[in-house]
Amino acid sequence: MFKKDYLLSPSILSADFTQLGDQMKQAEDAGADWFHIDVMDGHFVPNLSMGPALVNACQRATDLPLDVHLMIEEPERYLDKFAAAGASTLTVHIETCPDMDKTQEMIRDLGCKAGITLNPGTSAETIQPFLKNVDLVLVMSVNPGFSGQSFLPEVLPKINRIRKMLDDINPDVLIEVDGGINPETIRQTYDQGARIFVAASAIFKHPQGIRAGIESLTEKL
């Protein structure tokens, strides 16, 4: 049987929260590997979203890993709460962590995998000193804060640059990409070295349903 070399992490940001458990089950049955949970504080990004209580609700709705992206200032203040709520991976922004090595160590001490991420306008070189210790690199392909934005093609060379850095420093680490992922853009990011794909609207708002949304993406890989 063919073994796929990628992971699909549907973002619940575009799910119908009145049907969240059912929609997560549909996505899981259709082949989701993880679930992506975007946490926003209204300061680092211009929006508010989910907290630990919703992470815990997701943890009770699925056995799949929960891929928690902290788009918040001072994330170290909340790491223990999200870990206790059921996060599998905690990803923090280079823009918000003045002591990234310490933050990553805190995440691991809580039993979670440690991810690092950067905004579209932040250069790949800013994360290079920390790649030796990370479990995951998330490249934002939109400016974070809202679901449904258009993919920024200028991030494609950045994905390739980070992949080359990782090949030299920490080759087993996978690159995740988040923002504007659809059937047209997923292959472009794959070809540059991404292997974990976050999609929100393309899955949960697909006109033919969640399974069709997932299939429209995976058939391009």
Backbone as CSV, one residue per row, in Angstrom:
resi,resn,N_x,N_y,N_z,CA_x,CA_y,CA_z,C_x,C_y,C_z
1,MET,0.842,-1.199,0.000,0.000,0.000,0.000,0.875,1.247,0.000
2,PHE,0.476,2.248,-0.778,1.230,3.495,-0.868,1.246,4.198,0.482
3,LYS,2.424,4.601,0.907,2.564,5.343,2.161,2.776,6.816,1.834
4,LYS,1.834,7.642,2.276,1.942,9.054,1.948,3.074,9.702,2.737
5,ASP,3.625,10.778,2.183,4.758,11.454,2.809,4.371,12.842,3.293
6,TYR,3.100,13.042,3.607,2.642,14.351,4.054,1.591,14.169,5.143
7,LEU,1.271,15.266,5.833,0.223,15.288,6.847,-0.741,16.423,6.529
8,LEU,-2.016,16.174,6.723,-3.039,17.196,6.514,-3.627,17.573,7.869
9,SER,-3.615,18.876,8.162,-4.056,19.381,9.461,-5.197,20.381,9.255
10,PRO,-6.441,19.910,9.162,-7.556,20.838,8.972,-7.649,21.845,10.120
11,SER,-7.822,23.099,9.759,-7.948,24.151,10.761,-9.413,24.346,11.124
12,ILE,-9.713,24.179,12.397,-11.105,24.293,12.822,-11.595,25.739,12.811
13,LEU,-10.735,26.691,12.469,-11.145,28.090,12.415,-12.318,28.303,11.470
14,SER,-12.419,27.479,10.428,-13.516,27.617,9.475,-14.647,26.612,9.699
15,ALA,-14.560,25.830,10.758,-15.623,24.857,11.042,-16.865,25.565,11.582
16,ASP,-17.986,24.864,11.510,-19.227,25.325,12.130,-19.178,24.886,13.591
17,PHE,-19.001,25.830,14.502,-18.796,25.459,15.898,-20.041,24.854,16.535
18,THR,-21.198,25.043,15.917,-22.389,24.368,16.449,-22.389,22.888,16.100
19,GLN,-21.507,22.495,15.166,-21.410,21.090,14.745,-19.964,20.607,14.841
20,LEU,-19.185,21.176,15.753,-17.736,20.969,15.720,-17.349,19.500,15.864
21,GLY,-17.912,18.806,16.839,-17.543,17.408,17.024,-17.854,16.569,15.800
22,ASP,-19.021,16.797,15.208,-19.409,16.043,14.022,-18.502,16.375,12.838
23,GLN,-18.176,17.652,12.680,-17.329,18.032,11.551,-15.904,17.502,11.725
24,MET,-15.414,17.468,12.930,-14.095,16.871,13.161,-14.126,15.382,12.846
25,LYS,-15.196,14.713,13.199,-15.324,13.277,12.898,-15.343,13.057,11.384
26,GLN,-16.062,13.913,10.662,-16.085,13.801,9.203,-14.683,13.978,8.615
27,ALA,-13.960,14.966,9.127,-12.605,15.207,8.619,-11.682,14.048,8.946
28,GLU,-11.807,13.515,10.152,-10.988,12.366,10.543,-11.282,11.164,9.651
29,ASP,-12.554,10.902,9.408,-12.933,9.775,8.555,-12.456,9.955,7.119
30,ALA,-12.311,11.216,6.702,-11.899,11.499,5.318,-10.393,11.519,5.153
31,GLY,-9.635,11.361,6.249,-8.192,11.244,6.105,-7.358,12.309,6.779
32,ALA,-7.974,13.162,7.613,-7.177,14.146,8.351,-6.166,13.425,9.237
33,ASP,-4.997,14.042,9.403,-3.949,13.472,10.249,-3.860,14.178,11.604
34,TRP,-4.029,15.472,11.598,-4.011,16.309,12.797,-5.212,17.239,12.719
35,PHE,-5.422,18.017,13.781,-6.309,19.176,13.719,-5.522,20.394,14.172
36,HIS,-5.672,21.469,13.398,-4.958,22.715,13.666,-5.882,23.669,14.411
37,ILE,-5.378,24.215,15.511,-6.163,25.125,16.346,-5.415,26.447,16.467
38,ASP,-6.020,27.501,15.920,-5.413,28.828,15.938,-5.877,29.598,17.163
39,VAL,-4.923,30.028,17.961,-5.206,30.793,19.175,-4.740,32.230,18.948
40,MET,-5.668,33.196,19.035,-5.365,34.603,18.761,-5.779,35.454,19.945
41,ASP,-4.968,36.488,20.211,-5.187,37.262,21.432,-5.709,38.678,21.215
42,GLY,-5.900,39.090,19.957,-6.353,40.445,19.699,-5.273,41.497,19.857
43,HIS,-4.040,41.076,20.148,-2.907,41.997,20.290,-1.850,41.708,19.231
44,PHE,-1.291,40.506,19.276,-0.302,40.141,18.255,-0.947,40.068,16.876
45,VAL,-2.178,39.594,16.825,-2.967,39.591,15.593,-4.298,40.280,15.877
46,PRO,-4.913,40.881,14.845,-6.114,41.693,15.075,-7.395,40.866,15.135
47,ASN,-7.405,39.866,15.967,-8.601,39.044,16.099,-8.496,38.282,17.415
48,LEU,-9.620,37.790,17.872,-9.680,36.947,19.056,-10.194,35.569,18.649
49,SER,-9.664,34.528,19.266,-10.201,33.201,18.972,-10.104,32.324,20.201
50,MET,-9.757,31.070,20.009,-9.978,30.018,20.979,-8.980,30.013,22.130
51,GLY,-9.435,29.472,23.264,-8.575,29.303,24.413,-8.462,27.848,24.808
52,PRO,-7.890,27.569,25.954,-7.686,26.182,26.395,-8.973,25.367,26.471
53,ALA,-10.105,25.990,26.798,-11.354,25.229,26.920,-11.746,24.597,25.588
54,LEU,-11.530,25.332,24.500,-11.873,24.762,23.198,-10.877,23.686,22.794
55,VAL,-9.610,23.871,23.129,-8.622,22.819,22.877,-9.049,21.536,23.596
56,ASN,-9.498,21.680,24.835,-9.938,20.509,25.587,-11.166,19.870,24.961
57,ALA,-12.093,20.685,24.434,-13.261,20.128,23.751,-12.835,19.328,22.525
58,CYS,-11.865,19.850,21.779,-11.351,19.118,20.616,-10.669,17.824,21.044
59,GLN,-9.947,17.879,22.141,-9.252,16.686,22.641,-10.250,15.579,22.971
60,ARG,-11.424,15.982,23.440,-12.455,14.993,23.760,-13.212,14.518,22.522
61,ALA,-13.081,15.261,21.411,-13.811,14.919,20.192,-13.007,14.047,19.239
62,THR,-11.695,13.926,19.459,-10.864,13.173,18.523,-9.669,12.569,19.236
63,ASP,-9.142,11.499,18.646,-7.879,10.931,19.125,-6.697,11.428,18.305
64,LEU,-6.954,12.240,17.290,-5.863,12.758,16.465,-5.075,13.826,17.229
65,PRO,-3.802,14.009,16.873,-3.002,15.047,17.515,-3.591,16.438,17.288
66,LEU,-3.447,17.294,18.292,-3.916,18.675,18.204,-2.717,19.595,18.017
67,ASP,-2.739,20.283,16.907,-1.662,21.121,16.396,-2.021,22.570,16.757
68,VAL,-1.524,23.055,17.902,-1.981,24.331,18.459,-0.978,25.434,18.124
69,HIS,-1.466,26.450,17.440,-0.660,27.567,16.953,-0.991,28.797,17.793
70,LEU,-0.027,29.244,18.591,-0.244,30.349,19.523,0.162,31.673,18.883
71,MET,-0.808,32.364,18.333,-0.588,33.694,17.761,-0.862,34.726,18.842
72,ILE,-0.035,34.684,19.882,-0.287,35.507,21.062,1.016,36.079,21.604
73,GLU,0.897,37.207,22.280,2.030,37.773,22.984,2.279,37.008,24.284
74,GLU,3.525,36.953,24.676,3.940,36.256,25.901,3.346,34.839,25.983
75,PRO,3.565,34.027,24.979,2.961,32.685,24.988,3.407,31.825,26.155
76,GLU,4.598,32.107,26.680,5.100,31.276,27.780,4.184,31.327,29.007
77,ARG,3.372,32.361,29.130,2.448,32.471,30.264,1.318,31.447,30.195
78,TYR,1.072,30.908,29.009,-0.108,30.068,28.811,0.228,28.642,28.380
79,LEU,1.489,28.337,28.227,1.878,27.023,27.707,1.319,25.890,28.553
80,ASP,1.405,26.024,29.866,0.946,24.932,30.726,-0.546,24.694,30.583
81,LYS,-1.325,25.759,30.374,-2.770,25.611,30.234,-3.131,24.880,28.943
82,PHE,-2.453,25.220,27.858,-2.756,24.551,26.592,-2.255,23.108,26.592
83,ALA,-1.129,22.872,27.224,-0.646,21.490,27.340,-1.621,20.655,28.159
84,ALA,-2.090,21.206,29.267,-3.036,20.476,30.118,-4.360,20.237,29.404
85,ALA,-4.712,21.136,28.483,-5.977,21.001,27.750,-5.920,19.928,26.682
86,GLY,-4.700,19.485,26.318,-4.606,18.395,25.355,-3.801,18.679,24.106
87,ALA,-3.097,19.802,24.051,-2.277,20.102,22.880,-1.196,19.033,22.690
88,SER,-0.978,18.639,21.452,0.111,17.716,21.125,1.366,18.483,20.723
89,THR,1.159,19.536,19.932,2.231,20.419,19.488,1.856,21.839,19.863
90,LEU,2.815,22.599,20.377,2.620,24.019,20.641,3.623,24.792,19.795
91,THR,3.103,25.619,18.901,3.941,26.387,17.989,3.856,27.858,18.350
92,VAL,5.025,28.483,18.516,5.085,29.881,18.933,5.838,30.701,17.889
93,HIS,5.576,31.994,17.892,6.140,32.905,16.895,7.489,33.447,17.320
94,ILE,8.410,33.496,16.360,9.703,34.126,16.603,9.510,35.592,16.979
95,GLU,8.442,36.201,16.474,8.195,37.627,16.735,7.768,37.906,18.176
96,THR,7.344,36.882,18.912,6.809,37.114,20.261,7.641,36.467,21.372
97,CYS,8.729,35.813,21.019,9.508,35.062,22.016,10.938,35.584,22.077
98,PRO,11.235,36.478,23.011,12.601,37.001,23.099,13.631,35.958,23.503
99,ASP,13.194,34.900,24.188,14.096,33.808,24.552,13.504,32.508,23.991
100,MET,13.676,32.334,22.701,13.047,31.201,22.017,13.559,29.864,22.543
101,ASP,14.844,29.746,22.827,15.362,28.473,23.335,14.661,28.083,24.637
102,LYS,14.475,29.045,25.526,13.811,28.768,26.800,12.356,28.381,26.577
103,THR,11.683,29.094,25.677,10.274,28.784,25.413,10.117,27.386,24.849
104,GLN,10.980,27.014,23.910,10.919,25.679,23.326,11.188,24.604,24.389
105,GLU,12.112,24.890,25.284,12.396,23.941,26.363,11.186,23.793,27.287
106,MET,10.512,24.898,27.573,9.308,24.839,28.399,8.243,23.964,27.756
107,ILE,8.084,24.108,26.446,7.087,23.316,25.725,7.404,21.829,25.843
108,ARG,8.648,21.479,25.636,9.033,20.063,25.724,8.867,19.520,27.136
109,ASP,9.191,20.331,28.126,9.050,19.897,29.516,7.590,19.603,29.867
110,LEU,6.672,20.208,29.117,5.238,19.975,29.329,4.736,18.750,28.565
111,GLY,5.642,18.098,27.833,5.271,16.882,27.118,4.747,17.095,25.721
112,CYS,4.902,18.302,25.193,4.430,18.617,23.837,5.611,18.729,22.878
113,LYS,5.330,18.559,21.602,6.328,18.878,20.595,6.387,20.393,20.433
114,ALA,7.585,20.887,20.114,7.822,22.326,20.071,7.966,22.798,18.631
115,GLY,7.116,23.748,18.252,7.167,24.308,16.917,7.559,25.777,16.947
116,ILE,8.168,26.237,15.857,8.518,27.640,15.693,7.871,28.129,14.401
117,THR,7.400,29.374,14.410,6.754,29.918,13.227,7.176,31.359,13.016
118,LEU,6.931,31.839,11.803,7.300,33.199,11.442,6.293,33.762,10.446
119,ASN,6.062,35.058,10.531,5.128,35.736,9.649,5.702,35.899,8.245
120,PRO,4.857,36.188,7.250,5.363,36.337,5.877,6.454,37.385,5.729
121,GLY,6.390,38.468,6.503,7.385,39.521,6.374,8.659,39.297,7.151
122,THR,8.754,38.193,7.885,9.936,37.886,8.693,10.864,36.965,7.913
123,SER,12.141,37.279,7.905,13.076,36.511,7.078,13.349,35.134,7.679
124,ALA,13.679,34.209,6.817,13.999,32.845,7.250,15.179,32.825,8.205
125,GLU,16.107,33.757,8.028,17.322,33.756,8.833,17.042,33.999,10.319
126,THR,15.910,34.627,10.646,15.624,34.904,12.056,15.430,33.629,12.870
127,ILE,14.982,32.548,12.228,14.751,31.303,12.966,15.925,30.339,12.885
128,GLN,16.896,30.643,12.053,18.008,29.700,11.838,18.706,29.285,13.129
129,PRO,18.954,30.205,14.080,19.668,29.789,15.292,18.918,28.769,16.147
130,PHE,17.622,28.591,15.903,16.803,27.736,16.766,16.401,26.413,16.107
131,LEU,16.805,26.228,14.856,16.342,25.054,14.123,16.902,23.748,14.673
132,LYS,18.026,23.817,15.365,18.634,22.571,15.861,17.768,21.900,16.913
133,ASN,16.879,22.655,17.557,16.114,22.101,18.678,14.613,21.997,18.428
134,VAL,14.133,22.389,17.257,12.681,22.395,17.047,12.191,21.028,16.544
135,ASP,10.888,20.805,16.734,10.239,19.609,16.193,9.451,19.911,14.930
136,LEU,9.207,21.193,14.669,8.323,21.598,13.579,8.611,23.054,13.225
137,VAL,8.578,23.377,11.929,8.645,24.766,11.480,7.369,25.078,10.712
138,LEU,6.650,26.092,11.174,5.422,26.529,10.510,5.717,27.816,9.757
139,VAL,5.504,27.797,8.442,5.671,28.985,7.610,4.292,29.562,7.314
140,MET,4.065,30.792,7.743,2.786,31.447,7.465,2.790,31.959,6.027
141,SER,1.768,31.564,5.268,1.649,32.005,3.878,0.536,33.025,3.694
142,VAL,0.021,33.541,4.813,-0.809,34.750,4.861,-0.384,35.502,6.115
143,ASN,-0.786,36.763,6.216,-0.577,37.485,7.469,-1.596,36.974,8.472
144,PRO,-1.148,36.499,9.631,-2.039,35.764,10.520,-3.138,36.644,11.119
145,GLY,-4.271,35.988,11.380,-5.349,36.678,12.071,-6.734,36.367,11.560
146,PHE,-6.848,35.990,10.285,-8.168,35.749,9.714,-8.124,34.547,8.775
147,SER,-9.198,33.780,8.771,-9.336,32.671,7.832,-9.812,33.196,6.480
148,GLY,-9.489,32.459,5.409,-10.013,32.783,4.093,-9.165,33.739,3.275
149,GLN,-7.943,34.063,3.737,-7.088,34.973,2.982,-6.430,34.263,1.800
150,SER,-5.965,35.081,0.852,-5.298,34.544,-0.334,-3.831,34.240,-0.032
151,PHE,-3.365,33.156,-0.588,-1.978,32.713,-0.461,-1.029,33.772,-0.997
152,LEU,0.074,33.984,-0.282,1.106,34.928,-0.702,2.234,34.170,-1.390
153,PRO,2.336,34.243,-2.707,3.327,33.426,-3.426,4.760,33.765,-3.080
154,GLU,4.999,34.958,-2.527,6.376,35.322,-2.193,6.954,34.466,-1.070
155,VAL,6.125,33.677,-0.381,6.674,32.807,0.669,7.270,31.527,0.092
156,LEU,7.023,31.224,-1.163,7.528,29.968,-1.720,9.047,29.857,-1.640
157,PRO,9.802,30.881,-2.024,11.260,30.771,-1.867,11.685,30.626,-0.405
158,LYS,10.912,31.198,0.520,11.238,31.077,1.942,11.104,29.629,2.404
159,ILE,10.058,28.946,1.949,9.891,27.531,2.291,11.105,26.740,1.816
160,ASN,11.521,26.995,0.595,12.674,26.294,0.038,13.947,26.611,0.808
161,ARG,14.094,27.871,1.206,15.276,28.286,1.968,15.320,27.585,3.330
162,ILE,14.178,27.522,4.000,14.131,26.872,5.313,14.359,25.373,5.178
163,ARG,13.833,24.775,4.113,14.073,23.346,3.901,15.566,23.058,3.754
164,LYS,16.266,23.918,3.035,17.710,23.727,2.869,18.442,23.918,4.192
165,MET,18.001,24.902,4.981,18.601,25.082,6.314,18.409,23.831,7.157
166,LEU,17.184,23.313,7.164,16.898,22.131,7.970,17.688,20.922,7.495
167,ASP,17.853,20.779,6.203,18.622,19.646,5.681,20.044,19.654,6.218
168,ASP,20.583,20.850,6.482,21.938,20.978,7.021,21.986,20.833,8.539
169,ILE,20.894,21.237,9.213,20.919,21.359,10.672,20.131,20.259,11.367
170,ASN,18.934,19.955,10.857,17.987,19.084,11.559,17.054,18.454,10.517
171,PRO,17.579,17.541,9.702,16.862,17.109,8.501,15.548,16.385,8.737
172,ASP,15.318,15.845,9.921,14.069,15.121,10.167,12.883,16.045,10.442
173,VAL,13.137,17.321,10.657,12.062,18.266,10.966,11.253,18.571,9.704
174,LEU,9.934,18.562,9.861,9.041,18.852,8.747,8.617,20.319,8.753
175,ILE,8.354,20.836,7.560,7.830,22.195,7.398,6.326,22.119,7.219
176,GLU,5.630,22.913,8.001,4.186,23.069,7.898,3.908,24.418,7.239
177,VAL,2.833,24.495,6.464,2.464,25.762,5.831,0.996,26.028,6.109
178,ASP,0.693,27.302,6.395,-0.649,27.683,6.830,-1.027,29.009,6.194
179,GLY,-2.141,28.995,5.439,-2.665,30.233,4.879,-2.918,30.124,3.384
180,GLY,-4.190,30.160,3.004,-4.521,30.130,1.588,-4.234,28.812,0.903
181,ILE,-4.186,27.721,1.678,-3.915,26.413,1.064,-5.191,25.889,0.422
182,ASN,-5.094,25.617,-0.867,-6.215,25.111,-1.659,-5.648,24.175,-2.723
183,PRO,-6.482,23.603,-3.604,-5.945,22.661,-4.587,-4.888,23.254,-5.512
184,GLU,-4.886,24.566,-5.683,-3.885,25.182,-6.548,-2.564,25.418,-5.817
185,THR,-2.635,25.795,-4.555,-1.409,26.182,-3.844,-0.744,25.039,-3.090
186,ILE,-1.476,23.976,-2.790,-0.886,22.919,-1.965,0.297,22.259,-2.673
187,ARG,0.182,22.056,-3.973,1.284,21.426,-4.702,2.491,22.361,-4.800
188,GLN,2.220,23.653,-4.938,3.327,24.613,-5.013,4.170,24.563,-3.741
189,THR,3.511,24.487,-2.593,4.254,24.458,-1.334,4.938,23.107,-1.134
190,TYR,4.285,22.034,-1.567,4.895,20.709,-1.488,6.200,20.688,-2.294
191,ASP,6.157,21.266,-3.472,7.338,21.237,-4.342,8.505,22.035,-3.764
192,GLN,8.225,22.958,-2.851,9.284,23.742,-2.208,9.783,23.095,-0.913
193,GLY,9.114,22.017,-0.475,9.609,21.299,0.684,8.662,21.176,1.853
194,ALA,7.469,21.761,1.767,6.494,21.618,2.852,5.915,20.207,2.843
195,ARG,5.612,19.692,4.048,5.028,18.346,4.137,3.843,18.276,5.104
196,ILE,3.533,19.366,5.790,2.336,19.426,6.626,1.511,20.609,6.138
197,PHE,0.236,20.368,5.875,-0.586,21.385,5.234,-1.810,21.697,6.082
198,VAL,-1.933,22.976,6.433,-3.087,23.463,7.179,-4.065,24.051,6.175
199,ALA,-5.308,23.617,6.245,-6.345,24.177,5.374,-7.607,24.360,6.194
200,ALA,-8.255,25.488,6.000,-9.468,25.818,6.750,-10.666,25.870,5.811
201,SER,-10.789,26.975,5.085,-11.942,27.148,4.189,-12.005,26.070,3.129
202,ALA,-10.838,25.652,2.615,-10.830,24.654,1.535,-11.418,23.326,1.980
203,ILE,-11.454,23.077,3.280,-12.030,21.838,3.816,-13.422,22.077,4.384
204,PHE,-13.508,22.959,5.363,-14.774,23.087,6.097,-15.822,23.908,5.359
205,LYS,-15.413,24.660,4.341,-16.381,25.432,3.565,-16.467,24.954,2.112
206,HIS,-15.974,23.757,1.845,-16.071,23.221,0.489,-17.541,23.001,0.141
207,PRO,-17.962,23.447,-1.045,-19.400,23.352,-1.380,-19.946,21.935,-1.424
208,GLN,-19.083,20.949,-1.645,-19.530,19.552,-1.666,-19.282,18.826,-0.348
209,GLY,-18.836,19.550,0.650,-18.667,18.943,1.960,-17.212,18.706,2.337
210,ILE,-17.025,18.268,3.565,-15.695,18.127,4.150,-14.869,17.061,3.442
211,ARG,-15.464,15.909,3.175,-14.711,14.849,2.493,-14.241,15.312,1.119
212,ALA,-15.106,15.974,0.396,-14.730,16.468,-0.931,-13.623,17.504,-0.818
213,GLY,-13.672,18.330,0.234,-12.618,19.308,0.423,-11.268,18.661,0.661
214,ILE,-11.242,17.644,1.512,-9.984,16.942,1.765,-9.486,16.233,0.513
215,GLU,-10.384,15.580,-0.183,-9.978,14.876,-1.402,-9.468,15.827,-2.475
216,SER,-10.024,17.025,-2.545,-9.574,18.002,-3.544,-8.132,18.431,-3.287
217,LEU,-7.720,18.344,-2.033,-6.335,18.685,-1.687,-5.404,17.490,-1.866
218,THR,-5.795,16.342,-1.336,-4.876,15.203,-1.355,-4.658,14.653,-2.748
219,GLU,-5.596,14.862,-3.651,-5.391,14.352,-5.006,-4.317,15.125,-5.755
220,LYS,-3.896,16.273,-5.200,-2.819,17.054,-5.829,-1.436,16.648,-5.317
221,LEU,-1.392,15.750,-4.333,-0.104,15.387,-3.728,0.333,13.983,-4.139
